[in-house]
Amino acid sequence: MNWYLEVLKKYAVFSGRARRKEYWMYVLANFVITIALSVIEGVAGTNGVIATIYSIGIIIPSLAVAVRRLHDTGRSGWWLLIGLIPLVGSIILIVFMATDGEQHPNAHGPNPKHAPQQQYA
């Protein structure tokens, strides 16, 4: 849960780098929360209102962590647009997100595995 909260603390931070663990733990937490909301809405009969509000609320942090993850692999955040290509774009993005980051500092900052964690207010 700490990884999820760290991403939310960096709500709209598109600069810097994000480790694989940070990105995938955030994705996992979102998946679990979405499943839980679906179960709650099925019982309550709210027709997806809660999940829609949640989805709108996490758009910006999800984009920000994805851009930072791409930065860790040495790519520009604009590579997210490749996801607009049906099927192939999603597969390419999954490969990019699963690839280990560059071991040395790159144009987007130092390696987050070796850099001290920054605190965001």
C-alpha positions, 0 to 999 in steps of 0.5 A, spaced: 500 500 500 505 504 501 507 504 493 500 506 491 500 512 496 507 514 494 504 515 487 498 519 489 503 523 493 506 525 487 500 526 484 502 530 478 509 529 477 511 527 470 518 528 471 523 524 474 523 516 474 519 510 477 522 503 478 518 497 476 516 495 483 513 502 484 509 502 477 507 495 478 505 495 485 500 501 483 497 497 478 496 491 482 493 496 488 488 499 482 486 492 480 484 490 487 481 497 488 477 496 482 475 489 484 473 491 491 469 497 488 465 492 483 463 487 488 461 493 493 457 496 487 454 489 485 451 489 492 449 496 493 446 496 486 449 503 484 450 502 477 458 503 476 458 510 479 463 509 485 468 506 480 467 511 475 468 517 480 474 513 482 477 512 475 476 519 474 480 521 480 486 516 478 487 518 471 492 524 472 497 519 477 496 513 473 499 517 467 504 521 471 507 514 474 507 511 467 511 517 464 516 516 470 516 509 468 518 510 461 523 515 463 526 510 467 527 506 461 530 512 457 524 513 453 520 519 452 513 520 456 510 521 449 511 513 448 504 512 451 501 514 445 503 508 442 498 505 446 493 508 442 494 503 436 490 497 437 493 490 440 500 491 438 501 498 442 498 495 448 503 489 448 509 494 446 507 498 452 507 492 457 514 490 454 516 497 456 513 497 463 516 490 464 523 492 462 529 494 467 530 501 467 537 504 465 542 503 471 546 509 470 543 516 470 539 518 464 536 525 461 530 524 466 535 523 473 539 518 477 537 511 477 531 511 482 534 504 485 540 508 488 537 515 489 535 517 496 527 517 496 524 524 496 519 526 500 513 530 497 508 534 501 
